[in-house]
Amino acid sequence: MEEIPVRVAVRVRPLLPKEIFRHQHVCVRIVPNTQQVIIGKDRAFTFDFVFGQKSAQDQVYATCIKPLVLSFIEGYNVTIFAYGQTGSGKTYTLGGGHVVSTADEEKGIIPRAINEIFQSISEHQNTEFTVKVSYIEVYKEELRDLLGHETSSKDIHIREDEKGNTVIVGAKECVVESAEEIIHLLEGGNGARHTGTTQMNEYSSRSHAILTITVDQKVDKLDEELNKVQDAEETFHTSSQVISSKFHFVDLSGSERVTKTGNTGERFKESVQINSGLLALGNVISALGDPKRKSQHVPYRDAKITRILKDSLGGNAKTLMIACISPSSSNFDESLNSLKYANRARNIKNKPIVNYNPEWDRIDEMELEIHALKEALQKYHGLIASQGSQVSQDLTGEHGKNRIRVLEEQLTRLQAECHRYRTSAEDAFNILLELKGLTTLPKIQERKLQEWLDAAEEFQNKNSVARVDSGGSTTGDEPNLHTVLQLKRELKKCQDALAADEKVFSQKEAELKRLQARINTVLQENKVHLAILDDEENKQKLQVTVELYTFI
């Protein structure tokens, strides 16, 4: 993961009429054709961008903001925050004041970036975009929703998601479809923001304001893994990938010295809270920007504003800090302090990445699994069909008929052969009986003859008993018991083979049912996820409609 530094721009505003009237001189100057600022006699600082007193709004935007807008559309988180003392030009540079009534050439960063975002969206015809906006302020260490006036401060919380990214929970988020809608929401939020008059600034911001634009883009991508599963098809499959990126515009309240602002009462309490938050931010910048830092603790949790900016300072974002500087000699200390903090911020390293939505990745995985299961199901269907066809061929095909014919011929041949053997044996037995009665033989031959007769008689008796036990006839035309048993064993083998095939078919059928059930489960989960996403989208659209009617 590549590390990139926080980029820093310095903008020096012109002297104000009241400063000229009081004969205050310029103590900050810019070295021509360089990015160097000199304060006082010889204190020099070098930054990424430097804008002098005559710099125009479009120059600031084109030089350092437009590339960040393009990165935002690519899926990176982006943060721009303006830092500096009160009255140094932060709100003017960001353009977060009265946007509608401001002349085009005077419009600041926010309205220009909003127009650029929707211009880029219109150029991506094959991508589905959803744009959402939230607007909050940190006032006296409490979070206030500038778009949802009915939202209580107690309902808004700063949390970390499963990836460690900072998220604001409970703030109203409006879905918008045009730059004009965001401008109207911005105007309404600015009207609800805490401002006040001090001796240094007629319209002083009394809070830190954070405008967040979220873009979700649904991109179709060629699914190579899915095509491997479906390699037999000629068509290509695509899956959807959602990229979700956030753009934070942060208008920090300016640091104040009570002796200069003349604040008392409630304004004094506000100044204390403002300075406390800015001090915490300065400590975070110092801790992150210290080149000697190894495992030094970074005090993000010391203030709400530093917790919100945690991802922007040392996290997953492309960040630009705009240090707004007063050139007046009366503000020398404040300007020097701002330049020091800006210089330290350049040492902060972030690790921005394209933000893919994990929910949609899960849906893609489910779709891939469905296709894989379907492919396996088709293979099993083909295997069973092939095996069933083979068994059917064995039983009823030409091969089966030939086998039956061979067995029948073998049976006939064995029957005839057995009949000849039996007839020959009976003839021999009768001849031996006659020979025994007519001839006087030596005792050895007589004993041998008697053994033959006994053996023949025993065989005949066994053969007769076996036939009776098996329910068969004892006539000489029947096959002997040995042949019948052999044929029965052959038939038993065929029956066993058929039973084994039926068992295999049963197992395959059960496996097919399990696969089908798994596919149905995955499809149902997919439907539930899509229904949730559709429901959220409908809610957001309904919310936008209500907001539009409210503004009308």
Long-range contacts (C-beta under 8 A, 24 or more apart in sequence): 1-351, 1-353, 2-351, 3-349, 3-350, 3-351, 4-318, 4-349, 4-350, 4-351, 4-352, 5-346, 5-347, 5-348, 5-349, 5-350, 6-313, 6-319, 6-320, 6-321, 6-345, 6-346, 6-348, 6-349, 6-350, 7-48, 7-49, 7-64, 7-319, 7-320, 7-321, 7-346, 8-47, 8-48, 8-49, 8-320, 8-321, 8-322, 8-323, 8-342, 8-343, 8-345, 8-346, 9-47, 9-48, 9-49, 9-50, 9-51, 9-60, 9-63, 9-64, 9-320, 9-321, 9-322, 9-323, 10-37, 10-45, 10-47, 10-49, 10-50, 10-51, 10-322, 10-323, 10-325, 10-339, 10-342, 11-51, 11-55, 11-60, 11-89, 11-93, 11-322, 11-323, 11-324, 11-325, 12-37, 12-51, 12-52, 12-53, 12-325, 12-326, 12-327, 13-53, 13-88, 13-89, 13-92, 13-324, 13-325, 13-326, 13-327, 14-53, 14-54, 14-327, 15-53, 15-327, 15-328, 16-87, 16-328, 19-328, 19-330, 22-330, 24-328, 24-329, 24-330, 25-329, 26-327, 26-328, 26-329, 27-327, 27-328, 27-329, 27-332, 27-335, 28-325, 28-326, 28-327, 28-335, 29-327, 37-325, 37-339, 39-332, 39-335, 39-336, 39-339, 40-332, 40-336, 43-336, 45-339, 45-342, 45-343, 47-323, 47-342, 47-343, 47-346, 48-346, 53-327, 56-105, 57-93, 57-95, 57-105, 57-106, 57-107, 57-108, 57-109, 57-112, 58-105, 58-112, 60-93, 60-109, 61-109, 61-112, 61-113, 64-320, 65-109, 65-112, 65-113, 65-320, 66-116, 68-318, 68-320, 69-113, 69-116, 69-117, 69-120, 69-247, 70-120, 71-318, 71-352, 72-117, 72-215, 72-245, 72-247, 73-117, 73-120, 73-121, 73-124, 73-215, 73-217, 73-245, 74-245, 74-354, 75-217, 75-243, 75-244, 75-245, 75-354, 75-355, 75-356, 76-245, 76-317, 76-318, 76-352, 76-353, 76-354, 76-355, 77-245, 77-246, 77-247, 77-248, 77-311, 77-312, 77-316, 77-317, 77-318, 77-352, 77-355, 78-245, 78-246, 78-247, 78-248, 78-317, 78-318, 78-319, 78-320, 79-247, 79-248, 79-250, 79-309, 79-311, 79-312, 79-317, 79-318, 79-319, 79-320, 80-109, 80-248, 80-249, 80-250, 80-319, 80-320, 80-322, 81-248, 81-249, 81-250, 81-251, 81-252, 81-309, 81-312, 81-319, 81-320, 81-321, 81-322, 82-250, 82-251, 82-252, 82-322, 82-324, 83-252, 83-281, 83-321, 83-322, 83-323, 83-324, 83-338, 83-341, 83-342, 84-252, 84-254, 84-255, 84-323, 84-324, 84-325, 84-326, 84-338, 85-254, 85-255, 85-256, 85-326, 85-331, 85-334, 85-335, 85-338, 86-198, 86-200, 86-201, 86-204, 86-253, 86-254, 86-255, 86-256, 86-261, 87-200, 87-201, 87-204, 87-254, 87-326, 88-254, 88-324, 88-325, 88-326, 88-331, 88-338, 89-324, 90-205, 90-251, 90-252, 90-254, 90-322, 90-324, 91-203, 91-205, 91-251, 93-322, 93-324, 94-249, 94-251, 94-322, 96-186, 96-190, 96-209, 96-211, 96-249, 96-251, 97-190, 97-203, 98-187, 98-190, 99-183, 99-186, 99-187, 99-190, 100-183, 100-187, 109-249, 110-186, 110-211, 110-249, 111-179, 111-183, 113-247, 113-249, 114-179, 114-182, 114-183, 114-213, 115-179, 117-179, 117-213, 117-215, 117-247, 118-178, 118-179, 121-215, 124-217, 126-220, 127-217, 127-218, 127-219, 128-217, 128-218, 129-215, 129-216, 129-217, 129-218, 130-175, 130-215, 130-216, 130-217, 130-218, 130-537, 130-540, 131-175, 131-176, 131-177, 131-182, 131-213, 131-214, 131-215, 132-173, 132-174, 132-175, 132-176, 132-213, 132-214, 132-215, 132-216, 132-540, 133-173, 133-174, 133-176, 133-182, 133-185, 133-211, 133-212, 133-213, 133-214, 134-168, 134-171, 134-172, 134-173, 134-174, 134-211, 134-212, 134-214, 135-185, 135-186, 135-189, 135-209, 135-210, 135-211, 135-212, 136-168, 136-171, 136-209, 136-210, 136-212, 137-193, 137-194, 137-207, 137-208, 137-209, 137-210, 138-207, 138-208, 138-210, 138-277, 138-304, 138-305, 138-308, 139-194, 139-206, 139-207, 139-273, 140-207, 140-269, 140-270, 140-273, 141-273, 141-276, 141-277, 141-303, 141-304, 142-304, 143-168, 143-171, 143-304, 144-192, 144-207, 145-170, 145-171, 145-172, 146-188, 146-189, 146-190, 146-192, 146-193, 146-209, 147-171, 147-172, 147-174, 147-185, 147-188, 147-189, 148-172, 149-192, 158-304, 158-307, 158-308, 165-311, 165-315, 165-316, 166-307, 166-308, 166-310, 166-311, 166-315, 168-212, 168-308, 173-214, 173-540, 174-540, 174-543, 174-544, 174-547, 175-540, 175-541, 175-543, 175-544, 176-544, 177-544, 181-544, 181-547, 181-548, 182-213, 184-551, 185-547, 186-211, 188-551, 194-270, 196-267, 196-270, 198-256, 198-261, 198-262, 198-263, 198-267, 199-260, 199-261, 199-262, 200-256, 200-260, 200-261, 201-254, 204-253, 204-254, 204-261, 205-251, 205-253, 205-254, 206-253, 206-267, 206-270, 206-274, 207-253, 208-250, 208-251, 208-252, 208-253, 208-277, 208-305, 209-250, 209-251, 210-248, 210-249, 210-250, 210-251, 210-308, 211-248, 211-249, 211-251, 212-246, 212-247, 212-248, 212-249, 213-246, 213-247, 213-249, 214-244, 214-245, 214-246, 214-247, 215-244, 215-245, 215-246, 215-247, 216-242, 216-243, 216-244, 216-357, 217-242, 217-243, 217-244, 218-242, 218-360, 219-243, 223-364, 223-368, 225-368, 226-367, 226-368, 226-371, 229-368, 229-371, 229-372, 229-375, 230-371, 230-375, 237-371, 239-364, 239-367, 239-368, 240-360, 240-363, 240-364, 241-356, 241-357, 241-360, 241-361, 241-364, 242-356, 242-357, 242-359, 242-360, 243-354, 243-355, 243-356, 243-357, 244-355, 244-356, 244-357, 245-354, 245-355, 246-355, 248-312, 248-317, 250-308, 250-309, 250-312, 252-278, 252-281, 252-305, 253-277, 253-278, 255-334, 255-337, 257-334, 276-303, 277-303, 277-304, 277-305, 277-306, 280-305, 280-306, 281-305, 281-306, 281-309, 282-341, 284-309, 284-313, 285-313, 285-341, 285-344, 285-345, 285-348, 286-341, 286-344, 288-313, 288-314, 288-347, 288-348, 289-344, 289-345, 289-346, 289-347, 289-348, 290-344, 290-347, 291-347, 312-350, 313-345, 313-348, 313-350, 314-348, 314-349, 314-350, 315-350, 315-351, 316-350, 316-351, 316-352, 316-353, 316-355, 317-350, 317-352, 318-350, 318-352, 319-348, 319-350, 321-345, 359-529, 359-533, 362-529, 363-526, 363-529, 363-530, 366-522, 366-525, 366-526, 366-529, 367-526, 369-522, 370-519, 370-522, 370-523, 370-526, 373-515, 373-518, 373-519, 373-522, 374-519, 376-515, 377-512, 377-515, 377-516, 377-519, 380-508, 380-511, 380-512, 380-515, 381-512, 383-508, 384-505, 384-508, 384-509, 384-512, 387-501, 387-504, 387-505, 388-505, 391-498, 391-501, 395-498, 407-487, 407-490, 411-479, 411-483, 411-487, 414-479, 414-483, 415-479, 415-483, 418-479, 418-480, 418-483, 419-476, 419-477, 422-476, 422-480, 423-476, 425-456, 425-459, 426-476, 428-456, 429-453, 429-456, 429-457, 429-460, 432-456
